[in-house]
C-alpha cells in the first residue's frame, strides 16, 4: 500500500519539511522558528510514500534513540502509515544497537504509542503549547 524509506536530512528535507510545516505549524500552531532544528542533520528520517509516490508521512530517529517529529498527512491518518513509520525507526534503532527508544508524545497520540509497546513516564508537560508525555519502549 505504501513504502517507507530511511534517509539523511539532506535527502529528506525537501520532502519532510513541507509535511512537518503543514501539520505542526499550520494545523497545530507550533511556532515556525522551532520546527526545524540542528538535530535534523544528526537524525535518520523515515518518509512514507503512497502508492502514487506522494510523500504522506515522516518521523526522525535521533542519535540517542529518541523518535520525534512524527507526522502523517490528514487524509492518510488511521490507516497504518504512522505504525509503519514507527516500526521502520524501531528496526533502525535496533540495528544501531539501541536497547530502548524514547519519545515525547503529544497527549492526543499517547494511546497510539501505547499500542506499540511504549510506556508513559513522568509528569505531563507542555511543549510548543501542546501537552506531552514522555514515553519509553525497550527493544
C-alpha positions in Angstrom: 0.0 0.0 0.0 2.8 2.4 0.8 6.6 2.2 1.3 8.9 3.6 3.9 12.4 4.9 3.1 15.1 5.9 5.5 17.4 8.8 4.6 19.6 11.5 5.9 18.4 15.1 6.3 20.0 16.3 3.0 17.7 14.0 1.1 14.7 14.2 3.5 14.5 17.9 4.0 12.7 18.9 0.7 10.2 16.0 1.4 9.8 16.0 5.2 9.9 19.8 5.9 6.7 20.6 4.0 4.8 17.8 5.7 6.0 18.9 9.1 5.2 22.5 8.5 1.7 21.6 7.2 0.9 19.5 10.3 2.8 21.1 13.2 2.8 24.8 12.1 -0.4 25.1 10.1 -2.6 22.6 12.0 -1.2 22.7 15.5 0.2 26.3 15.6 3.7 25.3 16.6 5.9 28.4 16.1 7.6 28.0 12.7 11.0 29.0 14.1 11.3 25.9 16.2 10.0 23.3 13.8 13.3 22.6 12.1 16.4 22.3 14.3 20.1 21.3 14.4 19.0 17.7 15.4 17.6 17.1 11.9 21.1 16.9 10.4 22.1 14.4 13.0 19.0 12.2 12.6 17.8 9.4 10.3 14.5 10.3 8.7 11.7 8.0 7.7 9.5 9.0 4.8 6.3 7.2 3.9 5.1 7.2 0.3 1.6 6.4 -1.0 1.2 4.0 -4.0 1.2 7.0 -6.3 4.6 8.1 -5.0 3.3 11.1 -2.9 5.0 11.6 0.4 2.4 11.1 3.2 4.3 11.0 6.4 7.6 11.4 8.2 9.4 11.0 11.5 13.0 11.0 12.7 15.3 8.9 14.9 17.9 10.9 16.8 21.4 9.5 17.6 20.4 9.0 21.2 17.5 6.8 20.3 14.7 9.3 20.5 11.9 9.3 18.0 10.4 12.6 17.1 8.6 14.8 14.6 6.1 12.0 13.7 3.6 13.5 11.2 1.1 11.9 8.8 -0.9 13.9 6.3 -4.6 14.2 7.4 -6.1 12.0 4.7 -3.8 9.1 5.5 -4.2 9.1 9.3 -5.5 5.9 11.0 -4.5 3.8 8.0 -1.3 2.3 9.4 1.1 4.8 8.0 2.3 6.0 11.4 2.7 2.4 12.6 4.8 1.6 9.5 7.0 4.7 10.0 7.4 3.9 13.7 8.3 0.2 13.1 10.9 1.2 10.5 12.5 3.6 13.0 12.4 1.0 15.8 14.1 -1.5 13.5 16.7 1.1 12.7 17.3 1.8 16.4 17.8 -1.9 17.0 20.2 -2.0 14.0 22.2 0.8 15.6 22.4 -1.1 18.9 19.9 0.9 21.0 18.2 -1.1 23.8 15.4 1.3 24.2 13.6 4.2 22.4 12.1 7.2 24.0 9.8 9.9 22.6 7.8 12.9 23.7 4.2 12.1 22.7 1.5 14.6 22.2 -1.2 13.6 24.6 -3.6 13.0 21.7 -1.2 10.4 20.3 -0.2 8.7 23.6 -2.6 5.8 23.0 -1.1 5.2 19.6 2.3 4.8 21.1 0.9 2.7 24.0 -0.5 0.3 21.4 3.1 -0.1 20.1 4.6 -1.0 23.4 5.5 2.4 24.8 5.0 3.1 28.5 4.4 6.6 29.9 6.8 8.0 32.5 6.9 11.2 34.4 4.5 14.1 34.5 2.6 15.6 31.6 4.3 18.8 30.4 3.8 21.5 27.8 6.0 21.8 24.7 5.3 24.3 21.9 1.9 25.0 23.6 0.9 21.3 23.4 0.6 18.8 26.2 3.1 16.0 26.0 4.0 12.8 27.9 7.5 11.2 27.9 7.3 7.6 26.8 9.8 4.7 26.6 9.9 1.3 24.9 12.5 -1.4 25.5 13.7 -3.0 22.3 
